[in-house]
Amino acid sequence: MDDLKEPAAPGAPPAATDAPAPPRPRRRWLRALLYLFAAVGVLALALVGYAVYDHSKKPAAPARVTIDEAAVIESMMADTYGKYSASKKGWLYVGEDNRTYLMRVVQQVKIPDGADGDELYFVASGGGTDGDGAVVGVFHVRPTVPHDGGLTQVNTQLAMPWAQAVKPEQVHFEALSENLWGWVVKVQTGSDAKVSPVTVSNMVLAPHGDEIAVLGRFDGASDFDPGVPCAEAKADWDAYVNHVTPEVEGEDIEEPEEPLRCDKRRWTYRTGTVSGNIPVPITVTAGGTRDGLPVEPRKWKLMFDMKSFTYNVPNELHETTGEE
């Protein structure tokens, strides 16, 4: 049994190999993203630097213009009317008619929220030192354009030989559109309704380019007291209207003087709601009495004409203005 052998002992497991593991694949997309972020950052810094450099080359915008009302008004009044008279408490102005007027400021308002800075609007008026006539001066002061930090002023002087000096309560400052302010100035003729008719007309003014324009005139009030009962005055007036002067050859017959009637008519106005750049319509309402009786109520709506830059006023509203 020599040929019988013991089974061989189980062999040891094969030894582990010492070869290195294959390398993991590199994340190249992450490195590319980091490079992209870095490039964007550099570009942003360059843009900021250029903006700062470009801004530094541009001239600084002028500071917002502010107006010292008292100082500007005093300067404008002196430039326009001459030296202030402390004894007269006003400016003695020699008009184009070579008559002297005592001018005083009767209205002023500063608009502080203009696009370029403060704006100043004011009105001056004065009667003749000899007792006749009046002058109305209307002023607008605004920042100069192109902006240089200075001020530009425009004004107009209206000589009214038939009128009274304007009082503060006779000046109404109105918003006419989103970018236009103006005045309604009540111009009065006569002072005693028992002596002669006293009339008031409304004059609308506003800045327009390099001037202050008259946008329109319409009736405000008409007063007369004939000193007799209104029915009697009306009968005299009717007789005058129906009177026919006979024609006599070779003779000049004097026409009778027109008698005046009782008059206490009033025209009130109301501006529309501001919306946009076109000046608002003005609604005028007639009321009061004539010959001691109420007048027929009427209304007119005055529309603005941008082409002529005036209000369209019908002839019926020109009784006190002297216009047709």
Long-range contacts (C-beta under 8 A, 24 or more apart in sequence): 61-147, 62-147, 62-148, 62-149, 63-149, 64-116, 64-117, 65-116, 65-117, 65-118, 65-143, 65-147, 65-149, 65-150, 65-151, 66-117, 66-118, 67-110, 67-117, 67-118, 67-119, 67-120, 67-141, 67-151, 69-108, 69-110, 69-120, 72-120, 72-141, 72-151, 73-105, 73-108, 73-120, 73-122, 76-122, 76-139, 76-141, 76-153, 76-155, 77-103, 77-105, 77-124, 80-137, 80-139, 80-155, 80-157, 81-124, 81-137, 90-126, 91-124, 91-126, 92-129, 93-126, 93-135, 95-135, 95-157, 95-159, 96-159, 97-133, 97-159, 97-161, 99-128, 99-129, 99-130, 99-132, 99-133, 100-128, 100-129, 100-130, 101-126, 101-127, 101-128, 101-129, 101-133, 101-134, 101-135, 102-126, 102-127, 102-129, 103-135, 103-137, 106-166, 106-167, 106-168, 106-170, 106-171, 107-168, 107-171, 107-173, 107-183, 109-173, 111-181, 114-142, 114-143, 116-142, 116-143, 116-145, 116-147, 117-143, 118-143, 119-143, 119-181, 121-173, 121-181, 121-183, 123-166, 123-171, 123-183, 123-185, 125-165, 125-166, 125-167, 126-165, 127-164, 127-165, 132-161, 133-159, 133-160, 133-161, 133-162, 133-163, 134-160, 134-163, 134-164, 134-165, 134-166, 135-159, 135-160, 136-160, 136-166, 136-185, 136-187, 138-183, 138-185, 138-205, 138-212, 139-212, 140-207, 140-212, 142-207, 154-207, 154-210, 154-211, 154-212, 155-212, 156-205, 156-211, 156-212, 160-187, 162-189, 163-187, 163-188, 163-189, 164-188, 164-189, 164-190, 164-191, 174-271, 175-271, 175-274, 175-280, 176-206, 176-271, 176-274, 176-279, 176-280, 177-274, 177-276, 177-277, 177-278, 177-279, 177-280, 178-274, 178-275, 178-276, 178-277, 179-277, 180-206, 180-207, 180-277, 180-279, 181-206, 181-207, 182-206, 182-207, 182-215, 182-279, 184-269, 186-220, 189-320, 193-223, 193-224, 193-225, 194-225, 194-227, 196-224, 197-222, 197-223, 197-224, 197-260, 197-263, 198-222, 198-223, 198-224, 199-223, 199-319, 199-320, 200-320, 201-320, 201-321, 201-322, 202-267, 202-269, 204-282, 204-311, 206-279, 208-309, 213-309, 213-310, 214-310, 215-279, 215-304, 215-309, 215-310, 215-311, 216-282, 216-302, 216-310, 216-311, 216-312, 216-313, 217-313, 217-318, 217-321, 217-323, 218-267, 218-269, 218-282, 218-284, 218-302, 218-311, 218-313, 218-317, 218-318, 218-321, 219-265, 219-267, 219-284, 219-286, 219-317, 219-318, 219-319, 219-320, 219-321, 220-266, 220-267, 220-320, 221-265, 221-266, 221-267, 221-288, 221-320, 222-263, 222-264, 222-265, 222-319, 222-320, 223-263, 223-264, 224-260, 224-261, 224-262, 224-263, 225-262, 226-259, 226-260, 226-261, 226-262, 229-292, 230-261, 230-262, 230-291, 230-292, 230-293, 231-291, 231-292, 233-259, 233-260, 233-261, 233-262, 233-291, 234-261, 234-262, 234-291, 234-292, 237-261, 261-290, 261-291, 262-289, 262-290, 262-291, 262-292, 263-289, 263-290, 264-288, 264-289, 264-290, 265-289, 265-290, 265-295, 267-317, 278-304, 278-306, 279-304, 279-311, 280-304, 282-311, 284-317
